[in-house]
Amino acid sequence: MSTSILDAYKVKQEKADLYDGKKLKVGIIGTGWISEAHLHSYEKCPDVELVAAADLIEGKAKAFCEKYGHPEIRCYRSHKEMLDAEELDAVSVCTYNATHAECSIYALEKGVNVLLEKPMCVTLEEAIAICRAEKKSGKVLSIGFQPRFDENMKMVKNIVQSGELGEVYYIQTGGGRRHGIPTPFGTSFIEKETAGLGALGDIGCYSLDMVLNAVGYPKPLTVTGYTSDFFGHRPDYLEKPEYAEKFGVDDFAAAFVRLEGGIILDFRIAWAMHMDTPGDSLIFGKEAGLRIPSTDCWNGSIGGPLKVYHNVAGICVDTTIPEARNKGDNFDKKIRSFIDAIEYGLPSPVPSGQIIYNQAILDGIARSARLGREVAIEIPEI
């Protein structure tokens, strides 16, 4: 057994001993709708104790905790107030996109492990700052991409990584909704000050992760991007007509991205469009191609069986891969994997070193759209 493996085992054992029989003290920052899923998943972890919650809106955290049967949880008006007062092992950051960076960085600086909801943040600069804070802290930072735990998503990656497709040279991906601007939860998803990004960050980050994770997350080099907001300003497309005046993000985005290794990424995403789908996801390899059927509304899985197109003895053959059945809830797996990483010294389940590339593409698309030209992506050493 090599020295490095022995050292890794020792670290894992030390961490396991540290948390053996001890409940991790966890806090939730931001008590909007997604925090409900975090709370319920933490409830299923016998080694977790929910002790604190914070929200900027007066009384919102307290009402949230009481609604879900946790009046004992201590509530605070800000993430700083909570992190300064409590000795926490971990937090879930469930705030607006625009505040993901400041909340995560402050928690990491306090020596607290962080599960950060997607998208990672709004800009590449924020992502770099988060990664630097993570590196300095030595703590676990995992990004909230629960589709990673879907068995069909794992199969997509397994097919590509098996070498069945050969060298990948072109990817088409995206998805969206015919009529699905997310306003039932208020305006936090559609206002520039809180969301920063629209469909691009909300569901675009998922479709990018599906294919980028499959091909090993190559570094993005250049982006030509386009965004529009034709539907967000139409009262008939929103939950309440008055929301149209507050709409300040994209409801459609498209891009042409050059990735390291000579791979081309053709991307499109929508909250609203006069179409049932912008197309299936396709991965072209020199030996075979893979079709990933789209869904009516991005749901973190696939819209039907995967299909591999290849040649056998000079004959064109299509191989259908039956859909896999998931055992358990993917959101629960996201939470459990984060807790396990803390307790056993395991790598981050969804590492920032990968998702910074995802964020760089989102940022590049938005920047290219503003400038009306192709932009280069530059990510400094972290």
N, C-alpha and C positions, 0 to 999 in steps of 0.2 A: 504494500500500500504506500503510495507516494506521500511525501511530507505535506503537500498542499491538501490532499484528501483528509489526512489525519488532522490537520489544523482546522479544516472546515467542520469535521466531525466534532472536534473539541468545542468549537464555538457553538455549534448546534446543541450539544449536550449541556453546556453551561447555561444557555438561554432556556432550555427545557427545564433545567433544575431551578432557575430563577423564578419561572412562572408556575412550577409544579404545585397544583392545589390552590393557587392564588387567582382570584378573579381580576381580569383586566378592567380598569376603570376607564369608561368611555364617555365622551361627550359628543353632542351633535350641534354643529354650527349651522344655523339656518333651519327654520321649522316649516318650510313650505311643503308642497305635496310630495316631493321625492323623499323627504326625510321620514315619511311614514313607512316606506319600504325598508329604509335603514333600520328604524326602530324595531319593526317586526322581525327582521332577520337577526338583529342582535339578541332579541328575546329568545331565540332558538339556540343561542350559544350558552351552555351552562357555565362556561369560564369567563363570561362577560357580565359586568355590572354597569348599567346605565346610570350615571350619577349627575350629569349636567347637560344643560341645553341653553343655547343663546339665540336671540333674534333681535334685530334692530327695532322692530315694531313693539311698542309697549304692550305687555300682556300676552303677546302671541305665543311665546315659548311656554308660558304657564298653561294657557288654554290647550295647547297641543299635548302637553304631558298629561294633563287631567283627562282629556278626551280619550287617550289611549291607556288609561289606567295606571299612570305613573305620577301621582301627586308628590311622591317623595323626591323626585328629581329636582335639583337646585337649578333655578333659572336666572339668566343674566341678559342684560341689554346689548352686549357686544361680545365678540369673540375675544377681545383683549381682556375685558373684565372677567370672563370665565377662565381663560387660561392663566391669568395672574392669580386668581383666587383658588383654583383647583390643582391638585396633583394628579394629572391624567396620564394614562398610558397611550391613549389613542383618541382621535376625533374623526368624525365624518364631516367633510365640508360640503354642505348642501345649499349654498347660497347662490345668489345671482352670478352669472358668468363673470361679470365685471369685477366681482370681489373675490373670486377664487384665489387669485394670486396673493393678495394681502393676508387673507385668513390662513392659507397654507404656509406661507413663509413665517408668519408669526408663531404658528404652532410648532413648526420645525425648529425655529430658534429657541423655543421653550423646551425642546427635547421630547416632543410628543410625536408619535407615529401618525401618519395622515392617510386617510382614504378620501381621495378628491374626486367628486363627481365630474362626469364629462360635461362639456369639453374641458380639457385641461385648464384653459383660460381663454383670453381673447386674442392676445398678440404673441408673437414670437419672443419679444423682449420680456414679457411676463413669464413665459415658459422657461427662458434661460435663468431668470432670477429664482424661480421655484427650484429648478434643478441644482443651482449653486447652493441654495439653502439646505436642500436635501443632502448633498454631498458633505457639507460642513457639519451637519447634525449627526450623520451616521444612522439616521432613523429610516424606517420603512415608509416609502411613499408609493401608493398604488393608485392608479387612475381607474375610474368607475366604468369600465367596459365589460358589462356582464355577458354580452354575446360571445366573448372569448370562451365561456364555459359551456356553450351550446355544442352538442355532439356533432351537429351538421357543420358548424363552423370549424370544429376540430378536423372533420373529414376533409374540408376544403384545403386546410393546411397540410394534412397528411398526404393528400394526392400530389400537391405541388412539391412538397419536400421529398417525396419518394423518388422523384426524378422521372416519373411517368410522362410528364409533359416535355421533358428536355429543358433546354434553356428558354426561359420566358423572355419575350421581347415586346409584348403589347398587352395592356390590361384596359378593359372598359368596365366602369363600375358607377354606381349611383343608386338612385331610388327616389321614393317620395310619395306624395299623396295628391290625389286629384283635387281634394277640397279638405284641407286639414291644417290650417293655421292655428297653432295652439293658444287659443285665448280663453278656454273655459277656466283657466287658473289665474285669470287677471291679465295684466299687461306686461309682466316681468319678462316674458319671452320675446316681446315685440318692440320694446322701447330700447333705443340705442344706449341710454345711460345704464341700464341694468343688464341687457343681454349682450350688447356689443356685436354679436353675430346672430343671424337668423337661422334659416334652414341649414345653412352652411355649417354652423357649429352644433346645432341641435341633433340632426340626424346625419349630416354629411360626415362627421367625424367617425360614425359607426361604419359606414360603407367603405370609407378609406381604410379603417383598421382591419376590416375583413380581408381585403386583398393584400394590403401591405404586410400584415402579419403572416399571411400565407407565403409570400415570397421573401420573407426574412428582413423586412423593413429596410430597404435600400435608401440611401440618403437622397432627398430631393435636390435637384440642381437648379432648375428654372421652372417658372410658372407663367402661363398666359391665362388669365382668369376673366370671368364675366359674372356680374350679379345684376339682378333686377328686383323690382318691388311692385310689379303691376297690380297684383291682387290684394296686397296688404292694405292699400289705401281705399279699397272698395268696401263700403259698409255691408254689402250683401255677402261678403266672404268672412265676416267676423262675428263673434259671439254677440257683441253689442255694437251698434252702428258708430257710436262715439269713439270706439277704439281706433277707427281708421285714421283719426287725426294724430294719434300717438304712435302710429307705426313708423319705425325708424331703422329697420334692418332689412336684410334680403329675404325674399320668399322663393327665389330660384338662384342657382349658381351653377356654373359650368367651368371647366378648365382643361387645359392640355399641359401635362406635367412631365418633365424629363427627369428620370431617376438614374441614379448611379447604376452602372452595369448595362447601359444602353436600353433600359426599359422605358416604354412610353405609357403614360397613364392618361386615359380619356375619362373624364369625370363629369357627372351632372347630378343635381339634387334639387328637390322641390317640396315646398309646403302646399303649393297650389299650382295646377296646370290643367289645360284642356287635353288630358291624355290619361290613360289608366296607369301607365308606367313609362319612364324614360328609357327603359330597356333592361334586359337581363345583364348580369355581370359576366364578363368573359375574360378568360385568361388564355392567351395564345402562347404556346410553346413550339419549339422547332420539331418536336416529336408528336405532340398531341395538343388538343385544346380542351378547355373545361368551361361548361356553361353552368352558371348558378342562377336558377330562376328567381325573378324578382317577386316581391310581395306587394299587395295593394297599398299597404302602409308599412314602412320600415318597422319590423318587430324583433329584430335581433336574430332572425333565423332565415330560412330559405322558403321560396314559394313553391317548391316541388322537388322531385328527385334531381340530383346532380347528374350531368351527362358528360362523358369523356368521348371526344372525337379523335380517332386514331386510325392507323392502317395496320392491317394484319395480312401478311403475304400478298401485299399489293392491292388489297381490297379495303375500301373505306368502311369502317366499322364504328358504330355508336354503342358505347357501354353505359348503361344506366346504373347509377349508384342509389339504391333504395334510401329513403329518408330514415335517419336514425331516431330512435325514441330517447328523449331526455329522461333521466332519473333524477328527480328532485328539481328544485327551482333554481334557475341560473343566478338570480339575485342573491339567494341564500349562499350559493357557492362563492359568489364574489366577496361577500362579507366573511365567510368562513376561511377562505384562502388568505385574506388580509390578516385575520387573527392568528392563523397558523404561522404566517411569515414572522409575526412579532414573537410568538411564543417559542418557535423552534429555530429561529435564525435562518429562515429560508429566504430565497430571493423574492423581490417584489413580484406579485402575480401578474401585474400589468405595469411594467417598469417605465419610468419617465424617460429613460434613454431611448425608448422606441417612440413614445407618444410625443416627444418633442418634435419628431419628424412629421407626425400627423398635424401638430399645431403649426409647424412651419409652412405646410401646404395650405392650411386654412388661411393663415396670415398672408401668404403669398397671393392667394386668389383674391382676397379683399384688397390687397395693395395694388395688384395688377389691374383690377377693375377700376380703382380710383384713378390710376395713372393712364389707363388706356393703352398699355404696352406690356410686353414680357418683362418679368423681373427675375433677378438672380436671387437664390436663397443662400444666405451665409449664416452658418451656425458656429459660433466660436467654441473653443475648447472649454468644457465645463470644469 
